[in-house]
Amino acid sequence: MKALFKSTAEPGLTLAEAPIPEPDVNDVLIKVIKTSICGTDLHIYNWDPWARRTIRPPMIIGHEFVGRVATVGSNVKGFQPGALVTGEGHLVCGHCRNCLAGRRHLCKETRGVGVNRDGAFAEYLAIPASNVWHADPSIATDIISCFDPLGNAVHTALTYDLLGEDVLITGAGPIGCMAAAVARHAGARHIVVTDINPYRLDLARKLGATEVVNPEEESIAETVRRLGMKEGFDVGLEMSGNSRALNDMIGSMFHGGKIALLGILESNTAIDWNKVIFNGLTLRGIYGRQMYETWYKMTVMIQTGLDISPLITHHFHYTEFAQAFALMRSGRSGKIILDWADDQEA
């Protein structure tokens, strides 16, 4: 099969032949139809400090995908060849305290598909059946290929009640934009998204943001006054990983406000803890998706009108991966889809 490898410890990827994976007794072998490029994949492509610490070449990368079951291991029940599926990219141990308690998203031994083991940027992928999700065939395959990052947005946004609330989202990357759509679907009032990238701010507006703000042009405090908000934001969703954005958010919350943190912040990020303490703020770290409540919720939201299709801005054949990654690096794209199958297979 063809696959995209991080073959050497340097920037870029290599398209090469690889053996089709042999599914273990508990695995499902999936013929990949489409994949979408994630910020994590871009880190690996760029070979930045995080990637150098984490990735062990050679390895097939990628973890956002949709495909059809090709075959299953001898212990697998409930999956038939041809079924449309996607999958949870976090492989858990199954026997730590959190796994045994049903909190698998908090497993301390989590391994990432396409990060700690071979991934989905290939014609075939084998993963445990416990990580495979039956996809609703009425949902477009473009959308299903984005279920992994949509799950991040859903998990983060639905950490707190949003009905009637004023929400601040810092970072208009794809997950921040999807969080705006989720917040709108969940009944939030003001949904303010901040970023310094005009292209991404325009996407956020299309996805449901009621206001978009470039903090280099208008402060959050000015936005609060302009919207007539007397006490600040009820809920904050930090998606940028930017320390200034986090501090702006902390300074803009109403007393008792709640913040969910998904963005990966710099290790030396400093915040004014007195504001957190004296304003009674709640800060909660978010990682991945809840298995599998988040998958259920995002499926139902798509079925009931949640539309993230404006976020999908470009398609490339997998052989055009270099152009796709160059476009993503430019910051002038939303989600980019890599096509791995003929139209009739999709």
C-alpha positions in Angstrom: 0.0 0.0 0.0 1.0 3.7 -0.3 1.6 5.6 2.9 2.9 9.0 4.1 5.9 8.5 6.3 7.9 10.6 8.7 10.9 8.7 7.4 13.8 10.7 8.7 14.5 13.2 11.6 14.0 16.3 9.4 11.2 18.5 7.9 8.9 16.9 5.4 7.2 13.6 4.7 7.9 10.8 2.3 5.3 8.9 0.1 6.4 5.3 0.0 5.3 1.7 -0.2 4.5 -0.1 3.1 3.0 -3.6 3.9 -0.7 -3.7 4.4 -1.1 -4.1 8.2 -2.0 -7.5 9.5 -5.0 -7.1 11.9 -4.5 -8.8 15.3 -7.4 -10.9 16.7 -9.0 -7.8 18.2 -8.3 -5.4 15.3 -10.3 -4.0 12.4 -8.5 -3.4 9.1 -9.9 -0.3 7.5 -9.5 0.8 3.8 -9.0 4.5 4.1 -11.2 6.8 2.0 -10.3 10.3 3.2 -8.0 11.8 5.8 -7.8 15.3 7.1 -4.7 17.2 8.2 -4.4 18.2 11.8 -2.2 20.7 13.5 -0.3 17.8 15.1 0.5 16.5 11.6 1.8 20.0 10.7 4.1 19.9 13.8 5.4 16.5 12.6 5.9 17.8 9.0 7.8 20.9 10.3 9.8 18.8 12.7 9.5 21.3 15.5 10.8 20.8 19.0 7.7 18.9 20.1 8.0 16.6 17.1 11.7 16.0 17.8 10.9 15.0 21.4 7.9 12.8 20.5 8.1 11.2 17.1 10.3 8.2 16.4 10.9 7.8 12.6 10.2 5.9 10.5 6.5 6.0 11.1 3.3 6.5 9.2 1.5 9.7 10.5 -2.1 10.8 10.6 -5.1 10.1 12.8 -8.2 11.9 11.3 -9.8 9.5 8.8 -12.9 7.8 7.4 -13.0 4.5 5.7 -14.7 1.2 5.2 -14.1 -2.1 7.0 -11.9 -4.4 4.9 -11.6 -7.3 7.4 -11.7 -8.0 11.1 -9.8 -10.1 13.6 -11.1 -13.4 14.8 -12.3 -12.0 18.2 -14.1 -9.0 16.7 -17.9 -8.8 16.7 -20.2 -6.1 15.4 -18.2 -4.9 12.3 -18.8 -6.2 8.8 -16.8 -5.6 5.7 -17.9 -2.6 3.8 -19.2 -0.8 6.9 -18.5 3.0 7.0 -16.3 3.8 10.0 -14.0 6.3 11.6 -12.0 5.9 14.8 -10.8 7.2 18.1 -7.1 8.1 17.8 -6.2 7.5 21.4 -5.3 3.9 22.3 -5.7 3.3 26.0 -4.3 0.6 28.3 -7.7 -0.8 29.5 -6.5 -1.6 33.1 -5.5 1.6 34.9 -7.8 3.1 37.5 -9.4 5.5 35.0 -9.9 2.9 32.3 -11.5 0.5 34.8 -13.8 3.3 35.9 -14.9 4.0 32.4 -12.9 7.2 32.1 -10.8 6.1 29.3 -10.0 9.6 28.0 -8.0 10.0 31.2 -5.8 6.9 30.8 -2.3 7.6 31.9 -0.8 5.2 29.3 -2.5 6.8 26.2 -0.8 6.2 22.9 -1.7 8.2 19.8 -2.4 6.8 16.3 0.1 8.5 14.0 2.0 9.8 16.9 3.3 6.9 19.0 2.5 4.2 16.4 1.7 4.0 12.7 -1.3 6.1 11.6 -4.0 6.7 9.0 -2.2 8.5 6.2 -2.2 5.3 4.2 -4.4 3.2 2.1 -5.1 0.8 5.0 -5.1 1.2 8.8 -5.5 -1.4 11.5 -6.7 -0.4 15.0 -8.4 -2.2 17.9 -12.1 -2.7 17.4 -12.6 -0.8 20.7 -11.4 2.3 18.9 -13.6 2.0 15.8 -16.8 4.0 15.5 -19.7 3.1 13.3 -20.3 6.2 11.2 -23.8 7.3 10.1 -23.7 6.8 6.3 -26.1 9.7 5.9 -23.3 12.1 7.0 -20.9 13.2 4.3 -17.5 11.5 4.4 -15.7 14.9 4.4 -17.4 15.6 7.8 -16.8 12.1 9.2 -13.0 12.5 8.4 -13.1 15.5 10.8 -14.8 13.7 13.7 -11.6 13.5 15.7 -11.0 17.3 15.9 -14.7 17.9 16.1 -14.7 15.7 19.1 -12.0 18.0 20.7 -14.3 21.0 20.0 -17.4 19.2 21.4 -15.6 17.9 24.5 -14.2 21.4 25.2 -17.3 23.4 24.5 -19.7 21.1 26.3 -17.6 20.9 29.5 -19.9 23.7 30.8 -23.5 24.6 30.2 -23.7 27.1 27.3 -27.4 27.7 27.0 -27.9 31.5 27.2 -24.3 32.1 28.1 -21.7 34.5 26.7 -18.7 32.6 25.4 -15.2 33.7 24.6 -13.1 31.5 22.3 -9.4 32.4 22.0 -8.0 30.9 18.7 -9.7 30.6 15.4 -8.0 27.5 14.2 -10.2 24.7 13.0 -11.1 23.4 16.5 -11.8 26.9 17.7 -14.1 27.5 14.7 -15.9 24.2 15.3 -16.3 25.2 19.0 -18.1 28.3 17.8 -20.5 26.2 15.8 -21.1 23.9 18.8 -21.7 26.9 21.1 -24.2 28.3 18.6 -25.9 24.9 18.3 -26.0 24.6 22.1 -27.8 28.0 22.6 -25.1 30.4 23.6 -25.8 34.2 23.3 -22.7 36.1 22.4 -19.9 33.9 20.8 -16.8 36.0 20.5 -13.8 34.4 18.7 -10.3 36.1 18.8 -7.4 35.6 16.5 -4.8 37.7 14.5 -5.4 35.8 11.3 -8.1 37.5 9.2 -8.7 34.4 7.1 -9.4 32.3 10.1 -11.6 35.0 11.7 -13.7 34.9 8.5 -14.1 31.1 8.9 -15.1 31.6 12.5 -17.8 34.0 11.5 -19.1 31.4 8.9 -19.1 28.7 11.6 -21.3 30.7 14.0 -19.3 33.3 15.8 -21.5 36.4 16.6 -18.4 38.6 16.9 -14.8 38.1 15.7 -12.0 40.2 17.2 -8.4 40.8 16.2 -6.7 41.6 19.6 -4.1 43.7 17.8 -7.0 46.0 16.7 -9.5 45.8 19.6 -9.0 44.6 23.2 -11.4 42.1 24.7 -12.3 44.7 27.3 -13.4 47.0 24.5 -15.5 44.2 23.0 -17.2 43.6 26.3 -18.2 47.2 26.5 -19.3 47.4 22.9 -21.6 44.4 23.4 -23.1 45.9 26.5 -21.9 43.0 28.7 -21.9 44.2 32.3 -19.9 41.5 34.0 -17.8 39.7 31.4 -17.9 36.3 29.8 -19.6 33.3 31.5 -17.5 30.6 29.7 -14.1 30.7 28.1 -12.7 28.2 25.6 -8.9 28.6 25.2 -7.9 27.0 21.9 -4.9 29.1 20.9 -2.1 28.0 23.2 -1.1 31.6 23.4 -0.2 33.0 26.9 -1.4 36.5 26.1 -4.8 35.1 24.9 -5.2 33.1 28.1 -4.4 36.1 30.3 -6.8 38.3 28.3 -9.5 35.6 28.8 -8.9 35.4 32.6 -9.2 39.2 32.8 -12.5 39.2 30.9 -14.5 36.6 32.8 -17.3 37.4 35.2 -16.9 36.3 38.8 -17.4 32.6 39.0 -16.7 32.2 35.3 -15.5 28.9 33.9 -12.6 28.2 31.5 -11.8 25.1 29.5 -8.2 24.8 28.3 -7.5 22.8 25.1 -4.7 24.9 23.6 -1.2 23.7 24.4 0.4 26.5 26.3 4.1 27.3 26.5 5.7 25.6 29.5 6.7 29.0 31.1 3.2 30.5 30.8 2.6 32.8 33.7 -0.9 34.0 34.8 -2.2 36.2 37.5 -3.4 33.7 40.0 -4.9 36.4 42.2 -7.5 37.0 39.5 -8.3 33.3 39.4 -8.6 33.1 43.2 -10.4 36.3 44.0 -12.8 36.0 41.0 -13.6 32.4 41.8 -12.7 31.1 38.4 -12.8 27.5 37.4 -10.0 26.3 35.0 -10.2 22.8 33.5 -7.7 21.1 31.2 -9.2 19.1 28.3 -7.4 16.3 26.3 -9.0 14.4 23.5 -12.5 13.2 23.6 -14.7 11.3 26.1 -14.9 7.7 24.9 -17.5 7.5 23.6 -20.0 10.0 24.9 -18.4 12.8 22.8 -18.7 10.7 19.7 -22.4 10.1 20.3 -23.0 13.8 21.0 -21.3 15.0 17.9 -23.1 12.5 15.7 -26.4 13.6 17.1 -25.6 17.3 16.7 -24.6 16.7 13.0 -27.9 14.8 12.6 -29.8 17.8 14.1 -28.3 20.6 12.0 -24.8 21.3 13.3 -22.9 22.3 10.1 -19.1 22.4 10.0 -18.9 22.1 6.2 -17.7 25.7 5.7 -14.6 24.8 7.6 -13.6 22.3 4.9 -11.8 24.5 2.4 -9.6 22.3 0.3 -9.2 18.8 -1.2 -6.0 17.2 -2.5 -5.1 13.7 -3.7 -2.7 12.1 -1.2 0.1 12.3 -3.8 -0.3 16.1 -3.6 0.5 16.1 0.1 3.4 18.7 -0.2 1.0 21.3 -1.7 -1.5 20.5 1.0 1.0 21.0 3.9 2.3 24.2 2.2 -1.2 25.6 2.1 -1.8 24.7 5.7 1.5 26.3 6.8 0.3 29.5 5.1 -2.6 29.9 7.5 -5.0 30.4 4.6 -7.0 27.2 4.9 -9.5 25.5 7.2 -9.6 21.7 7.2 -7.7 20.2 4.3 -8.9 16.7 3.1 -6.5 14.2 1.5 -8.4 11.8 -0.8 -7.2 8.1 -0.8 -10.0 6.4 -2.8 -11.8 6.6 -6.1 -15.1 8.4 -6.1 -17.0 5.2 -6.4 -15.4 3.9 -3.2 -16.5 6.9 -1.2 
